């Protein structure tokens, strides 16, 4: 069975989150003999939020290359929780389905789905038709209107377009399996977990939470590498404490970009972190309260 995991993000807001979650996807593919592809940037659009539409192009590109295996798309905030999950066994009896999606908890319409984690069976004839219809709806948005969509959730968004594609075409949705989100599309799912924006609107804090969860999955709160040692030193210098599992994402950033470019970026992220700003604010407040006493002495 062929399977490729796809992920994407913009180059700025979600790139650190993608670096964290991709580690589980890549490790899962390494262990199970699957393929992995990611894209950072925007395939069509003008704002970072438009990176959410990249998946349509990535899936189309797979089809155009002649790929006919399974494609598993995961949002940047989704990570593999169970690296031992037997995906081959799970998919063995699902070849008759064009796609597998999860219904949003509480929704009564099965195809009212969460598009954060999606399976497409590209060997199924209806799968390409569904992807083409989904992409057609996005391409119908004029360039002028696309320039105004700085937040896709305010107006058009890919999840609504996929829902509409299913809702308005019985033939396309008949071959789709609507699955329990507790398997692969929930923050407590047993295979793939997604930590949604609705759970924490602070992007940096949400990224740190995800990075910590990823570190636990991979068991690397510190791997003894030079990048990990440098990160630990920066934690002690800037945050005045020992590194936690969430520091692994910074270590990997330094490893990926090298010491010359990675260290300044991590320093900037730590100095801009809520933890550092809170600590500095407390220190300044304490200094102000102590100052009169020192002058009197």
C-alpha positions in Angstrom: 0.0 0.0 0.0 1.3 3.4 -1.0 0.7 6.4 1.3 2.0 9.9 1.3 1.6 12.4 4.1 1.2 16.0 3.0 1.6 19.1 5.2 1.8 22.8 4.4 2.0 26.3 6.0 2.8 29.9 5.3 6.5 31.0 5.7 5.9 33.0 8.9 2.9 32.5 11.2 2.6 28.7 11.2 6.1 27.7 10.0 7.4 27.0 13.6 4.3 24.9 14.3 4.8 23.0 11.1 8.5 22.3 12.0 7.3 20.7 15.2 4.4 18.6 13.9 6.3 17.5 10.8 8.8 15.7 13.0 6.1 13.2 14.0 4.9 12.8 10.4 8.4 12.2 9.1 9.3 9.8 11.9 6.0 7.9 11.2 6.8 7.7 7.5 10.3 6.5 8.3 9.1 3.7 10.6 6.3 2.5 8.3 7.8 3.0 4.8 5.6 5.8 3.7 6.4 9.0 1.8 6.3 12.6 3.1 6.0 16.0 1.3 5.6 19.5 2.6 5.3 22.9 1.1 6.0 26.3 2.8 4.6 29.3 1.1 1.5 30.2 -0.9 0.5 28.5 -4.1 -2.2 31.0 -4.9 -3.1 34.1 -3.0 -1.6 37.1 -1.2 -1.8 36.6 2.6 -0.4 34.0 4.9 -3.9 32.6 5.6 -4.1 31.6 2.0 -1.6 28.8 2.6 -4.6 26.7 3.8 -5.6 26.3 0.1 -2.2 24.8 -0.8 -3.5 21.3 -0.1 -5.8 21.5 -3.2 -2.8 22.1 -5.4 -0.6 19.5 -3.7 -3.3 16.8 -4.1 -3.8 17.9 -7.8 0.0 17.7 -8.3 0.1 14.1 -6.9 -2.7 13.1 -9.3 -0.9 14.7 -12.3 2.3 12.8 -11.5 0.3 9.6 -11.8 0.3 8.8 -8.0 -2.6 6.5 -7.2 -1.9 5.6 -3.5 -3.4 7.1 -0.4 -2.8 10.8 0.5 -3.0 11.8 4.1 -3.2 15.6 4.6 -2.5 17.0 8.0 -2.8 20.7 9.1 0.3 22.3 10.7 -1.4 22.0 14.1 -1.9 18.2 13.7 0.6 15.7 14.9 0.8 11.9 15.0 0.3 10.8 18.6 0.7 7.0 18.1 3.7 6.2 16.1 2.9 2.5 16.2 -0.6 2.9 14.8 -1.1 0.3 12.0 -2.4 2.4 9.2 -2.1 -0.4 6.6 -4.5 -2.5 8.7 -6.8 0.4 9.2 -7.0 1.2 5.5 -7.1 -2.5 4.3 -10.9 -2.7 4.0 -11.4 0.9 2.9 -10.3 0.8 -0.8 -14.0 1.2 -1.8 -14.0 4.7 -0.3 -12.7 7.8 -2.2 -11.8 9.6 1.0 -12.0 9.4 4.8 -13.0 12.5 6.8 -14.2 13.1 10.3 -17.5 14.8 11.3 -17.2 17.8 13.6 -18.4 16.6 17.1 -22.0 17.6 17.7 -22.9 18.0 14.1 -25.8 16.0 12.8 -24.9 16.1 9.1 -22.0 13.6 8.6 -20.3 15.6 5.9 -20.1 18.7 8.1 -16.4 17.9 8.5 -13.2 19.1 10.0 -10.7 19.5 7.1 -7.7 19.5 9.4 -6.9 15.8 8.7 -8.1 14.2 5.5 -7.5 10.9 3.7 -7.8 10.7 -0.1 -7.7 7.4 -2.0 -6.3 8.6 -5.3 -6.9 5.1 -6.8 -10.7 5.7 -6.5 -12.2 7.4 -9.6 -14.4 9.8 -7.5 -11.4 11.0 -5.5 -10.0 13.1 -8.3 -13.4 14.5 -9.1 -14.0 15.6 -5.5 -10.5 17.3 -5.4 -11.2 19.0 -8.7 -14.6 20.3 -7.5 -13.1 21.5 -4.3 -10.3 23.4 -6.1 -12.8 24.8 -8.7 -14.6 26.6 -5.9 -11.4 28.2 -4.7 -10.3 29.1 -8.2 -13.7 30.8 -8.8 -12.7 33.5 -6.2 -11.5 36.5 -8.2 -8.0 37.9 -7.5 -9.4 41.2 -6.4 -11.6 39.5 -3.8 -8.8 37.2 -2.7 -6.6 40.3 -1.9 -9.2 41.3 0.8 -9.3 37.9 2.5 -6.7 38.4 5.2 -8.5 35.9 7.4 -10.1 33.1 5.4 -12.5 32.2 8.2 -14.2 35.6 7.9 -15.4 34.8 4.4 -14.5 31.9 2.1 -12.5 29.0 3.5 -11.4 25.6 2.3 -13.3 23.7 4.9 -16.6 25.3 3.9 -15.8 24.7 0.2 -15.2 21.0 0.8 -18.4 20.8 2.8 -20.3 22.5 0.0 -18.7 20.1 -2.6 -20.1 17.2 -0.6 -23.4 18.7 0.4 -24.3 19.7 -3.2 -23.2 16.5 -5.0 -24.6 13.2 -3.7 -22.4 11.2 -6.1 -19.2 12.7 -4.7 -20.1 12.1 -1.0 -21.6 8.6 -1.5 -18.1 7.1 -1.6 -16.7 9.1 1.3 -16.4 7.5 4.7 -17.2 9.8 7.6 -15.2 8.6 10.6 -15.1 9.1 14.3 -12.9 12.1 15.1 -11.5 10.3 18.2 -9.5 8.2 15.8 -7.6 10.9 14.0 -9.0 14.4 14.3 -9.4 15.5 17.9 -7.0 16.9 20.5 -7.4 13.6 22.3 -7.6 11.3 19.3 -5.7 8.0 19.5 -3.8 8.3 16.2 -3.5 11.9 15.0 -4.3 14.7 17.3 -5.1 18.3 16.3 -4.7 21.2 18.7 -7.2 23.7 17.2 -7.1 27.5 17.3 -10.4 27.3 19.2 -8.5 25.7 22.1 -5.9 28.5 22.4 -6.0 31.7 20.3 -2.4 32.6 21.2 -0.4 31.3 18.3 3.0 31.2 20.2 1.5 29.5 23.3 -0.4 27.0 21.1 2.8 26.3 19.2 4.7 25.7 22.4 2.0 23.4 23.7 2.2 21.4 20.4 6.0 21.3 20.5 5.9 20.0 24.0 3.4 17.2 23.0 5.6 16.3 20.0 8.7 16.1 22.2 6.8 13.7 24.5 5.8 11.5 21.5 9.3 11.4 20.3 10.8 11.2 23.8 13.5 13.8 23.2 13.4 16.5 25.9 17.1 16.8 25.2 19.1 14.6 22.9 22.7 15.7 23.7 23.3 17.2 20.3 25.1 20.6 19.9 21.8 22.3 19.0 20.2 20.9 22.1 23.1 22.0 24.3 23.0 25.5 22.9 19.2 25.7 23.4 19.6 24.6 27.0 22.2 27.4 27.5 19.8 29.9 26.0 17.0 28.8 28.3 19.3 29.3 31.3 20.5 32.6 30.2 17.2 34.2 29.0 14.4 32.3 30.9 16.6 31.6 34.0 15.5 27.9 34.1 16.2 24.5 32.7 14.7 23.6 29.3 11.5 21.6 29.1 10.2 19.3 26.4 9.0 22.3 24.4 12.6 23.4 23.9 13.0 20.6 21.3 11.4 22.7 18.6 14.1 25.4 19.2 16.9 22.8 19.1 15.6 21.5 15.7 15.4 25.1 14.4 19.1 25.6 15.3 20.0 22.3 13.7 18.1 23.1 10.6 19.4 26.7 10.1 22.9 26.3 11.6 24.4 28.1 14.6 25.0 31.3 12.7 21.4 31.8 11.7 19.5 29.6 14.1 20.8 31.0 17.4 19.8 34.6 16.7 16.3 33.4 15.6 15.9 31.4 18.8 17.1 34.3 21.0 14.5 36.5 19.3 11.7 34.0 19.9 12.7 33.5 23.6 12.9 37.3 24.2 9.5 37.7 22.6 7.9 34.8 24.5 5.1 35.5 26.9 7.1 33.8 29.7 10.1 36.2 29.2 7.9 39.3 29.0 6.0 38.3 32.1 9.2 37.7 34.1 10.8 41.0 33.0 7.6 42.8 33.9 7.6 41.2 37.4 11.3 42.1 37.9 10.8 45.7 36.9 7.8 46.0 39.3 9.9 44.5 42.1 12.7 46.9 41.3 10.4 49.8 41.5 9.0 48.8 44.9 12.6 48.2 46.3 14.1 51.5 45.0 12.8 53.8 47.7 14.0 51.5 50.5 17.5 51.5 48.9 17.6 55.3 48.7 16.5 55.6 52.3 19.3 53.3 53.5 
